[in-house]
Amino acid sequence: MAGDQPRRHDVVELRVHGVSGADPTVILDLPQVRQVAGDGSGGFHRDARSDDADPDGVTLEAYRWGDLPSGTVGRTLAMVFLLPFMLSNVAVWMRPTGRRAAGVSVLCRLLALNLTVLYVVSIAGVALDLLAWRCLGAARCRPPFDTMAGLDGRHVGQRLAVLALVPIAAIAVLRLLGTRRSGPADNPLWAVEPLVHRLRVIHVAAALAVLDVVLLTARRASGATFSTTLLLALNAAVLLACVGLLAAPGMIDRAATARTATWAARTAGAVAVALTVATVVTVASDRRDWSSAAGLPGYGGIAGGALLGQMVLLALLSAVVLRHHGRVGGRSALPGGLGAAVLAAIAVGLTGALSAGLVYQTGELLGGYRGDGGPPLPYRWTLLAFFLHVVAAVLLCGALTVVSLRRRRRAAAAITARDFPVVPPEAVGRLRLTTKTIARARFTEWLGLLAATYAALAVVGLITSLVGRTGREPEEAARQLLGLPAVAVQMGLSGGSYLLAALLLALVTGGVFAYRTAWFRRHVGILWDLGTFWPRAAHPFAPPSYADRAVPELADRISHLTERHVGVLLCGHSHGSALLALAVLRLPPRVRQRVALLTYGSPLDRLYARLFPAYLNEEVLRAVGERVEWRWLNLWRDTDPVGGWVFAAHRPGDPAPDPADPAGQVDRRLRDPAHLLPAPGERSAPQLRGHHPGETDPEFRAAVRELAERLRGGG
């Protein structure tokens, strides 16, 4: 294109922003920019005035990918409501290395399947138990739901069959969401589409089978027939087949068994669809009398079983990863795969709370629980467990913050004492602020202990689920087992409802404003950007990975630029450094020879190598350095709570790295602030930079010049 013809002797400085996005004018610090490649969701931008090199002899270009994870309100809201699915999907990528990795993957995928099952069970609770059974029969809800669509005069079986279309439609919506892709990419980063297809079929088959089980269990409560018994057995077989496909390590994602797994999944899906049609027809045409129970027969037991299975799987996952203490790449990391247990616990808690809130609050709103039968007992226990879990988590975070404060402040004071050995009296306040900022940033180092303790909270949900299976009301169990008054449990149930309402409001607000408001997206949209980075390997209805497009797009652009320029200097801030690292690994040898890498505020080692030990470890990071022939500099600050060093801290007083190891020369620590007092001619002292990009800082520009000269000189 016409605007892509700069001078051949210069170097292109290609900047990639971090999570939450940024305007190209901000990334490039230019008043006007124009797009030279890409589209509205992800594109490359340059100075609108000219392509002339800046004083450092480089041509500036920026890659903006911020709209790839959430480019529209609808997509953002979809991610809000599918948040548990997204978290469960990310959990599988946090699995550890070694012999327990396969077990963690299996447990994560089974948990993901359970989330889909509970999603369908909760919607069936509204459509079948609340509307078809209670509102149009036993309890009589508030108008107009007591005569909805003329179904009040229909036979029970016909009401159930018609309203079964609601959860079937919900399954169809999930199926449709599961077909989404992040955008066009001829050479995607993750070759997972066949796996996603198998997972999608398995989840749909299990969802339909569970819906059939709910209908058939209610029908059999008034007497079993051959047809209902046969259909129930066949649906149980479909469920077992789905679980078996996920439980066999490597069955659905190993190349050697891919064809068998695909055939088995498709067979289970086809059988599930046929069984659902047969089940709906059987229930609608069965004119026998139905049970006179206040609630849909068997529904409470099915919901309780799904919730209990969720907690058992979570407890097993936590136990496996808590026992897997190890070291990743020769350095301390979070207990192997612990992030998987933490994210799975959050996903389980959200799913259980949202399911319970949907059934419980809808029933209260419609007046369907005014009769003898109250809301299904398992959901009352789930709301109570949600409240206890939130309270325990808040207390845990507060306690760990207080306990770690002294050690964090002591470590921060040692750093500032080395940086500023002589402090004038007028700079004491500034020094104190710097020390506090470093102490806050060092809380990241305590995330391992916080995660380990949080994962242990899975026992709270397991205990409440087990007690709930005894058939006791929460008030009764609390009085008998703990001696607590009933009012305390009622406060917990009310608190759980209020917390859930606040959570839903926050998620919806975040989904809307993360797209509409730049400030809100910068602080809240981070969750979506990080969660949708990884492809769907556990839950097929999670949002698609934008890295499938961003990384190949970056690699293609870098290859194109090296054909027209002396070299390309890749500058990645925060999560942008991860995108560039993966892009470097995809570059062909002829392109890598003309590429250099500058990372700043990078979480590659401090967070990612510890959270994703099987994928972004020291071995992978060294491979990145070798690919660019160690033309790599990493800038970091002690005041940054996210970024850090990659190979060596280089703090004052630290032992010098091995001079024979090129990795030891990658990291450069930036003292923050550079000075405690204003420089001559300035009215205020330098600001604390923290995680701020700082592309115009003198240290950053010096690193750019150094790497640009190394590219020009071929060294």
N, C-alpha and C positions, 0 to 999 in steps of 0.2 A: 504494500500500500504506500501511497505517496508520502505519508508522514513517518515512514519507517526507514529513512535513508540517511542516518547520521554518518559522521566521518568515520572511516574505517580504523583510524589509529586510536580511537578512544576506547574506554571501558564502560559498560553499562552497569549501573548500580541498581539492581532489581530489589525493591523493598517489598516485604510481605508482612502484613500486620498480624496482630494476635487476635484472641477471641474478642467477641462483642463488636467487631468491625470498626471501621474508621473511614472518614471521607478521604478520597484521593488527594484533595488539596491539603489536608492535614498531614497525611503520610509524607507527601513530597514537600510540604511547607512552601507551596506555590499559590498565587492568587487564582490562577485558572489552569485547568487541565483538560486534556481531550483523550478520548479512548482510542487506542490503536489496535486493540485485539480483544476478543472475547465478546460477552454480551452484558445485559443489564444485571444479571445475577453474579457473574464473576468476570472481571475484565482487567486489562492492562492499560495503564494511563501514563501520559507524559505531559510535559509542559505544553500548554496550548499556544505559546508564543513562538517557540522554536525548539529544535533538537540539539542546540549547541551544548557543549560540555560545560559543567560548572567550573569554578576555580580549581577544584581538585582534579580536573581532567576527566571527569566521568559524566555520562549521560544518565539522568535520573529516570527511573520507571517504577511504577507501583502496581502490584497485583492486589486487587480488592476482591476478596472471596466472601465477605461478610453476609451477603444475601443468599448464599448457597444453603446454609442450614435452615433459614426461616425467611424466605423472601416474600411471603404473603401472610395476611392475617389468618386466613383459613388454615394454612400449613402450620403456622405457629400454634394456633389453638388445637390442632390435631395432635401436635407434640405435647401440649399441656395435658390433654386427656389421656394420652398414651404414655405418660411419664413412667408409670411402673414398668411397662413393656420395655421402654428405652433403658431403664436402669438395669433390669434383669439381663438385657442383651449386653450391656457394657461389662457386667460382672464376669461373663465367661472369658473376656479378654484379659481379665486380671488374674487368671489362673497361674499357679506357680509352675516352676520347672520341676523336672524329676518325675518320679514314679506316681506321685499323687495327682499330677496334672489331669490325667484321663478321668479320674474319679471326680474331680472338681468340675470338669466339663459336663459330665453326665448329670451331676446334681444340679448344675445351673440350668441345663436344658429341661430337666424334669420340673424344676421350679417354674421355668417359663411356661411350660405346658399347663401347670397348675393355675397360673395366673389367668390364662385363657379360659380354663374350665370355670374358675370362680367368676369371671366376667359374665359368662353365659348363665351360670347358676343364679347370680344376683338379678339379672334381667328376667329370667324365668320366675324369680320370686315376685317381681312386680307384675308381670303379665299373667302368670298362671295362678300363683297363690293369692296375690292381693286382688287382682281385677277379676279373673275368671271364676275363682272359687269364693272369695270373701265378698267382694263388692257386688257381684251379680248373684250371690247365693246366701251364704251363711250370715254375713255381717251387715250388708246393705250400707254402702258408703254414702258420702254426701252427694247430692245431685250435682252434675248430671251423670256421675260415674255409676250410679245404681241402675241406670237404664241405657248403658253405653251401646250405641249403634244397634239398638233393638235386640241385643243378645240376652237380656234378662229373662226373656221367655223361652229361650232355647234350652235343650238338654245339656247337662253338665259336660258330657263328652264333646258336644259341638262347640260349646264355649271354649273349652280347653284347646280344641283343634284350631279354632280360628285365631285365638290369641297366642297360640304357639308360633304364629307367623311373626310376632314381634321379636322374640329371640332369634328366629331364623333370619330375619332381616338384619339384626345386629351382627350375626355371624357373616352375612354377605357383605356388610360394610367393612368388617375386619379383613375379609378376603380381598376386597377391592383396595383397601389401604396397603395390603401386603404386596400388591403388584407395582407400587410406586417405585420410581428410581430417581436418583439425584439429578440426572440430566444426561445429555449425550456424552458418551466417552467411547472412542473406538478401542482404546486399550486400558480398561479399568484397572485400578490398583489392586482391588480384591477380586479374585476369581471365585465368587461365592454364590452366583445366581443359581446354579444347580442345587446347591445346598439349601438356599432360601426356598426354592420351589418345593423340595422334599419337606422341609419344616412347615411350610404353609399348608400343604396337603394334610400332614399329620395333625396340625392344630385344628383345622376345620373338621376333620374326621372325629377327633376327640370331642370337640364342642357339640357336634350334632349327636354323637352317641350319648353324651351326658344329658342333653335335652330329652332324648328318647327315654333314658332311664328315669328322669323325673316324671314324665307322662305315664310310663308303664308301671312304675311303683305306685302311683296314685290309683291307677286302674286296678291293680292286683290287691289293693287293700280291701276291696269288696268281694274278692274271690278270684283265684287264678284260673286262667283258661290255657288251653294248649298254645293258642296264638300269642298271648301275652308272655307266657313262659319262654317260648321259643325266641320271640323278639328280644326279650330281656337278656337271654343268654347270648344271642348274637351281638347285641350292643356291648355287652361286657367283654366279648371276645375282641371287638374292635378297639375298645379302650386298652385292653391288655396288649394288643398288637402295637398300638401307638406308643405305649410305655416301653415295650420291648425294643422298638426301633431306636428310641432315644437312650435306653439304658445300656445297650450293648456298646462298649467303647469303640469308637471309630466306625460304627455301622453305617451312619448316614453321611459321614464326611471323608471316608477313606476311598481313594480311587478304585481300589480292588473290589470293593463291595458297592460302589455307587450304583451300578445297574440293578443289582438285587434290591438295594434300598429304595430306589426310585420305583421299581415295579411293586414292591410291597406297600409303599406309601400310597401309590395311585390305586392299588387294589383296595386298601383300607378306606380311602376316600370315596371310591365308587360304591362300596358296600354300605358305608355310612349314609350316603345320600339315599340309596334305595331303602335302607332300614327306616330312615326318617319319614319317607313317604308312606311306607307301610304302617309305621307307628301312628302317624296322624290319621290315616284312614281308619285304622283299627279303633282308635279312641273315639273318633267322631261317629262311627257306625255302631258302637257297642251301646245298646239301649238298656242294659241292666241297671239296677239301682246302684248308686254310689254311696260311699261312706258319708256319715253325717258329722264328721269331725269338723272342728272350727277352722282348722287350717288344712291346706292341701296335704293329704296323707303322704308321709315319707319325705316331704320336702325338707323339714328341719334336720332329719338325719343325713340327707345328702349334702346339704350345706355345711353341716358340722363336720362331715367326713372330709370335704374339700378343704375346709379351714384347718382341720387337724393335720391332714397330709401336708399342707403348706408348712406348718410349724415343725413337723418331723423332718422334712427335707432341709429346712433352714438350720435346725439344730445339728443335723448330720454334716451339712456343709461347714458350719462354724467349727465343729469338732475336728473335721479333717484339716482345715487350714490353720487352726490354732496349734495343732500338733506339728505343722510343717514349718519349723523354724530353720532358717538357713541364710545363706549369704548369696547374693546375686552378683556375679562378675567380680568376686573378690572384695566386695564392699558391703557394709551393713545395709539391709533393706527392711521394709516392713515384713513381718512374718509372712512367709511365702504364700501368696494368694489371698492375704487377709482382706484386701480391697474387695474381692469377690463376695466374701461373707457380709461385709458392711453394706455394699450396694444391694445385695440380695435381701438383706434385712429391711432396708428402706423400701425396696420395691414391694416386699411382702406386707409390710406395715401399711403402706399406701393402698395396696389392693384390698386388703381386708377392711380397712377403714372406709374406703370409698364404696365397697360392696355393702357393708353394713349400713352406711349412711343412706345409700340409695333405697334399700328395702325398708329400713326403719323410718326414715323421714317421709318417704312417699306414703307409707301406710298411715302415719300420723296426719299428714296433710289431707288425705282422702277420707279419713275417718274409718279406715278398714280394720282398725284394731280396737274398735269400741265394744266388740262383743266379748264372749268368754275367752276367746283365743287371742293372746297378745302377739307381738312380733316374734318371729322364730328365735328360739333361745340362743342358738349359736351366734347370731348377730349381736345380741346384747352382750355376750361375753367378749366378742371382738371389739366392740366399742370401748368396753372397760379396759381391755388389754392395750388398745391404742392410747388411751389416756395415761395408763401406768407407764407405757413405753416412752411417751413424750416427756412425762415428768422425770423419769429416771435419766433420760438422755440429757435434759437440761441440767439436772443436778450433777451429772457426770462431767459435762463440759465446764460448768462453773467450778467444780472441785479441782479438776485438772488444771484449769487456768490459775487458780490460787496456789496449788501445790507446786507448779512449775515456775511460778513468778520469780522466786528468789534465785533459782539457778539460771533462768534466762537473763535476769538483770545482772548477775555476776559475770556471765559470759559476755554480755554486751558492754559492761564497764571495762572488761579487759581489752576488748577491741578498740573502744574509743580512747583508752589510755595509751595504747600503742600508736594510734593514728594522731593523737594530739597530746604529746607529752607535756607541753607547756600551754597552759590555758590562762589567758588574761582574766581578771575579775569580771570584766564586762561580757565575757563569753561563757560564763558558767551556766547561765540559763539555756543558751544554745546547745552546750554540751549535754545538759540534762535531757533536752528534747531528743537529741540524736541517740542517746543511750536508750531512752524509752522506745523509740522507733525501732531500733535494732532488736530490743527485747521482744517487742510484739512480732517482728518478722521471724524470730527464731521459734515461735510457737509451732511452725511447720515441722520442726524436728521432733515434736511430741505427738505428731499425728499417729505414729505407729502405736503408741500406748493407748491413745484415745480410741483408735480403731479396734484394737484387741479387746478393750473393755466393752465397747459398744457391741461388738459381735457376740459377746457373752450374754447380752441382754435378750438374745433369742430365747433364753430359758423362760423369760416372762410370758411370752406368747404361748410357748409350749405348755407351761403349767396351767394357764387359764383355759387353753383348749382342752386339756385333759380333764380338768375339773368340770368344764362345761359339758363334756360327754357323759357325765354322771346323771344328767337331767336335772340338776339343781338350779334354782334361780340364783343369780349373783348375790342378792341380799341374804338368802338363806345360807349359802356357802360361806359368805364372809362372817356371818354370825356364828356358825358352827365351828369353822376352822380357825378363825382369827379373833373372834369375839368382838368384831366391829359392828356398830349399829347400822341398820338398814339405810339411814340417811346418808352415811358416808359413801356407800355404794351408789346410791342415787345421785349424789354429787359427782361421783366419778363418771357415771353414764351421761349426765348432763354436760360435764366438762368435755367428755369425748365428742359429744355432738357439736358443742360450740367450737372446739378445736378443728373438727372436720369442716364445719361451715367456713371458718376463717381460712383454712387451707385451700378449700375450693375457690373462695373469693380471691385469695392471693394468686393461685395458679391462673385463673381466668384473667385477672388484672395483669399479671406478668406476661401472659400470652399476647394480650392486645398491645400493651404499652412497650413491650420489648421490640415490637415492630414499628410503632408509631413514634416513639420518643427515643432519641439517641442516648440521652443520659440513662434512661431506665434500661435500655438494651445493654449499655456498657456494664451495668452492675448485675442485672438479672439474666440477660441473654447468654451469659457465659455458660450456664448449665446446658442450654440447647447446643451450643457450639461444641462443647466437649463431648456431650452424650451422643451426638450424631456423627462424630468423627469415625467411630468404629463401625464396620459393616454388621449386617444381621447374621449372626452365627448361633444365636440361641433363641431369640424370639422373632418370628418372621413378620410380625405386625408392628415392630419398632420402626421409627423413621429411618429412611435410607441414609447411607453414608455419603456425605458430600466429598470425602477424600477420594472416592471413586472417580470424581471428576477433577477436583482441584489438583491433585498430585500429578496425574498424567498431563493435565493442561500446563502446569508449571514446567514439567520435563520437556514437553514439546516446544514451549516458548524459549526455554534456555537453549535448546538445540538450534532453534531458528536464529537466536541472537548471536551464538558463537560463529555462525556462518557469515555474519556481517560485521563482526566487531573483533577486536583483539582478544577480549575476554569478557566474562560476566561475573560480577561480584554479587553474590546472593546475600541479602541482609534480612534476617528473620527475627522479628521480635516475639517473645513469648511463644504462643502456640504456633506462630508462623515459622519458628525454627524447626518444629517437628515436621511441618509440611515440606520444608526445604530439605531436611535430612532424608526423608523418604524419596523426594524427587531426585536427590543426588544418587541414591542407590539404584535408580532406574536409568541413569544417563549412560550412553555408550562410551567406551574408552576415549574415542577421538574428541568427545565433547568435554569429558571430565578434565582433560589436560588444560582446558582454557576456562576453568571455573574456580572461584575461591568462595569461601563461606565466612560470613560474619554473623554471629548470633549474639543476642543481648536480651537480658531478662528471660533467659531460656530455662524452662523446667525439665529439659531432657533428662538430666540425672537426678536432680533434687526431688522431683515428683514422678515423672513418667517411668524412669528405670526402676523405681520402687513400687509403683502401682501396677505396672505392666511388665513384670520381670521376665516373662517368656518372649517378649517382642522388642522392647526398647531397653536392652541391657548394655553393659560395657562393651561386649563383643560387637554389637551392632554399631555403637557409637565409634568404636575404633575403625570399623569398616568404612564409616562415613569419612573419617579423617584420611584413611588410606586412599579412598576414591579421589579425593581432591588433592592428593599428595601433600597433605598436612598444610595446605594453604587455608587455615582455619583459625580464627580468633573468636574467643567468647568473652564478652564483657559482662561483669556482674557486680552487684552491690550488696553489702551486708544489710542494708535497709529494705531490700526487696523480699517480700514474703513468698514470692512465687519462684523467681529465677535464682540461679546459683551457678557455681562452677560445674564443669563437666568432668574434668580429670584431676585438677589440683587447685586448691584454694588460693595459694600464693598470699596468704595473710602475713603481715610482719611477724617475724619470729618463727614461722613455719619452716620445717626442713626443706631444703631445695630439692626439686624433683630430679630424677635421673636425667642427666644431660643427653644420654643416648636415646632416651624415649621421646619421640617428637610430640607425643600426647601431652607431656608436661609443659610444653610451651604454648598450648592453645589458650588457656585461661588467663585473663587479666582482670585483676580486681580494681574497681574504681572506688576511691575513697569518697564517701558520701556523708556530709557535704565536703566539697573540696577544701573549704576554709570555714572557720567558725565566725569570722568577722567579715564585714564588707571589704571588698577589694578597693584599692585606691581609686577614688573617683566614683564609687558606687555608694548608694544610700542604704542598701539592705544586703544582708548576708546571702550567699547562695542558698537556694531552696533545696530541701531534701528531695531527691529524685525518686527513690524507692523503685517501683516497677514501671516508672515512666519511660517511654522509648528513648528519648533524647538523641534523635538523629542529628541535631544541630550542635550537640555538646562538643567541646574541643577534643575530648578523648575519642569520641566516636569518629569524628572527621580524621583524626590522626590514624585510627585503625583502617579507615577507608583508603587513605593515601598509601599506607604500607602495603595493603593487599593489592591495590591497583598496580603499584610498582612491581610487585612480585609477579602479577599476571603479565605485565608488559615485558618484564625481563625473563619470563619463562622459568623463574625459580621459585 
